[in-house]
């Protein structure tokens, strides 16, 4: 489901079968920023960028329990 949804979002910017090498890297960065700044229900209506910032700002807590090899 995630891939199909992402493909649908990308179709707003690029027709199916588009060769992305014909686009300027700045435009590709713009499209990536647009998609990463869309709020997501699964992130409690935060954007993926906001969620990543939150995860990276949380202190690291290693897993507990014995590790087995």
N, C-alpha and C positions, 0 to 999 in steps of 0.2 A: 503494500500500500504506500509506503513512504516513497519508493522510487517513482511510482506512477504520479503521486502528488507533486513531487519535485519536477518531473518531466512536464506536467501541466503548467507549473509556474514558469518554467523556462520557455515554454511555447509562447508566453506573452512577449518575449523578447526575441526569440529565434524560431523561425519555421523549422519543422521537422526535417532532419537531414542536412541542416546548415553546417558548413565548414567554418568553424570558429577561427581558423587562421586568417580569415578575411576581415576580422574585427580588430580594431585598435585595442591594445591591452587596457587602456584607460576605460573604455566602454565595458570590457569584461569585468574590471574592478567595480565599476558602477553597478552592474547587474548583480554581482556577488554581494555588494553592500545592500542593495535593495532587498534581496532575499534574506540576508542575515539580520535585517532590521524589521522584519515582519513579526509581530507578536504571535506566539504559539499557545494554544490551549494547554498542551502538555507541559508547558513551562509556566503555567498559571498566568498566562497573558503577558509574559515577559518575552523579549526577543532572544534568539540564540546568543547574540553577542552579550546581552545583559546576564544571561545564565552562565556563560563561560566566565565572564568577569567575576561573578559571584563564586563559582567553583574555585577559580584561581586565587581568590582572596581569602578563602577559608583555610585555616591551618591544616596541615597534613597530619592525619592520624593513621598510623600503620594498622593493618588488620591485627586483631588479637587472636590468640590461640597458637597452637604448635604448628609449625610448618613441617611438612613431610616431603621427603625427596623421592 
